[in-house]
């Protein structure tokens, strides 16, 4: 049902349509039944609709900022699906969302936003997760400054031609910023179209104390 509904969405995104089932298959084992999930950068809402239909008892909270928030609200208005929440406004520069979540999901946002916002994103995500909570990132990444494919290098050039502050990020940078907020990378999964699914787990301060040997 979800695919038929989202086909008429404003800002319909072909990439989201193509990757949603591959991501859903991974989320099925990453998320426990009944998990409460915040999605950063929901865009049209295609992922939200698809995942709620695919995942057992998930509670999915879509979120975005303008110019996407208006279309997201309109797309999801009137759609009644168990577990699909009303969209909320979220700008990672301020990250004033409150509450507790079992996981935070974010697809194809890291390379769109400015790298200067990564620390704000990590801090906001960490504040919403209890120990053991997951931060799940989908998209392309560089490794030690190198692109994994020529097509990703071309994509990076295209991104920078639109906005010089955007671009495919080094995974080492993302890991470093995440680690300062006790978010540790536990999975780096290959995905179609030269993308990755990065899974970070929120650890406790006690875990870091014991790891340091003190």
Buried (B, 14 or more C-beta within 10 A) or exposed (E): EBEEBBEEBBBBBEEBBEBBEBBBEBBBEBBEEEBBBBBBBBBBBBBBBBBBBBBEEBBBBBBBBEEBBEBBBBBBEEBEBEBBBEBBBBBBBEBEBEEEBBBBBBBBBBBBBBBEBBBBBBBBBBBBBEEEBBBBBBBBBBEEEEBBEEEBBEBBEEBEEEEEEBBBBBBEBBBEBBBEBBBBBEBBBEBEEBBBBBBBBBBEEEBEEEEEEE
